[in-house]
Amino acid sequence: MDTIVQRMQDTFEQQRVAFLAKPYPTLSERKAKLKALKGLLKRYQDRIAVAVSADFGGRSPAETKLIEVLGPILEINHALHRMRQWMEPQRRATELLFLSNSALVNYQPKGVVGVITPWNFPLYLSLGPLVAALAAGNRVMIKMSELSPRATELLAQMLAECFAEDEVAVFGGEVAEAQAFSHLPFNHLVFTGSPAVGHHIMRAAAQHLTPVTLELGGKSPALVASDSAVEMAAERVAHGKAFSSGQVCLAPDYALVPRHQLDAFAGAVERSFRRLYPTVQGNHDYTSMACEPHAQRIRDLLVDATAKGGRAIACGDIGAGRRIPLHVVTGVRDDMRIANEELFGPILPVVGYETLDQAIEYIAARPRPLALYAFGCKGAELDRLTKLTHSGGLCVDDWGWHAFNHDLPFGGTGNSGMGSYHGEEGFRELSHAKGTFKRAPWFPMGLFYPPYGNLVQRLVFKFYLGHADPSLADASLGQRATQVPMQ
């Protein structure tokens, strides 16, 4: 048997046994673990930037520190301030029928949580679920991507300083190891990746009825709702599309723009990109595509779009390497690959529309995205957009920053995923909400026991159920009387 797979199985069993021995860590124990993790991130921040850049073949150190280091620290800070409140049992109301008894919800750690992490933000998308899992009192196993070997090695080294393997463990390996990992009988499984792989994860988890949280991305639209918002939206969409070269699940995938402003918007995006990145080749602020197959896919998407009549505008200098400048594409048709595939790279299709209703219909007719970005929407327009479209999250007049506000849940819907983590919702997601009913010593529950038909029971039925329709009762009795038993 593969040594990594064997180690996964052995570690799962160790964590399972350790959890059974200590199934409810105290508040102080949970806080100590999160504070230790925060200290690790601060100490290792420069090495994290170096390791992730090496895996990418050139990743902006500032972008790495912003997302991979600051992001988890903000989430830890939020959890440290709110965990006491989250852990407290929630008092709930009993039915009037059971007045004077008590009802509570106790939040109980689930056990061993599995986390499967993609390559694009290897630490942030490992440590975000880890923070939620530790806050909820669980033990965690993390499976990293085969495309981030240096980040995997560094994360394993970091976490080993503060956590025994029966608390937190990190694994590398290829696709076969990821498949074996997803088949372990976790008490919860968190997966970040593509919708196609998400189907496989759900099938594997179903073998053990393991609950899953899936964050799957999708084609997140940027809707420019008014002429006055064009310049503002262009700059912010250009930043969102160029951040990590668009290799972000939350990146704006395409833009919907009033048709008469289509060319103006495309030009404004190009100008904004050139201000942010005066050069692309050799610019350490601009991130490379993570590997040659991903870079070639972006080139192929552009070839397909231009072959089908699209106009691609290169917003920066083009070189032979994997740093590909943002390309704005107009003349988009439904049969183009860029109109159907999640782009996950520096291509921005721009689609024109005539009315806001038409734009809303365009979004609603497609698979539900992870995020929706609305620029220039106010009042009734924003209310309609919020109610008539579905997306994992909504960000108004900017992109992506809702995910950095940890009192908000983060997750997808439909094709873009299920479940949430971050903040209180993450704590709840990775806890079991145990409903608890406590009967008062004097409560006369025996009045509901057989023999049935006493005065209290008759009064209860009359109060709650009222009178049945006698014609329906007669019809059902007549139907039963005419049925012939099966031989």
Secondary structure, DSSP 8 states (H G I E B T S, - for coil): --HHHHHHHHHHHHHHHHHHHS-S--HHHHHHHHHHHHHHHHHHHHHHHHHHHHHHTS--HHHHIIIIIIHHHHHHHHHHHHHHHHHS-EEE---GGGTTSEEEEEEEE-SEEEEE--SSSTTHHHHHHHHHHHHTT-EEEEE--TT-HHHHHHHHHHHHHH--TTTEEEE---HHHHHHHHTS--SEEEEES-HHHHHHHHHHHHTTT--EEEE-----EEEE-SGGGHHHHHHHHHHHHHGGGG-STTS--EEEEEGGGHHHHHHHHHHHHHHH-S--TT-TTS---SSHHHHHHHHHHHHHHHHTT-EEEE-S---SSS----EEEES--TTSGGGTS---SSEEEEEEESSHHHHHHHHHTS---SEEEEES--HHHHHHHHHH---SEEEESSSSGGGG-TTS-B---GGGEE--BSHHHHHHHTEEEEEEEE--TT--GGGGSSS---HHHHHHHHHHH----HHHHHHHHHHHHH-----
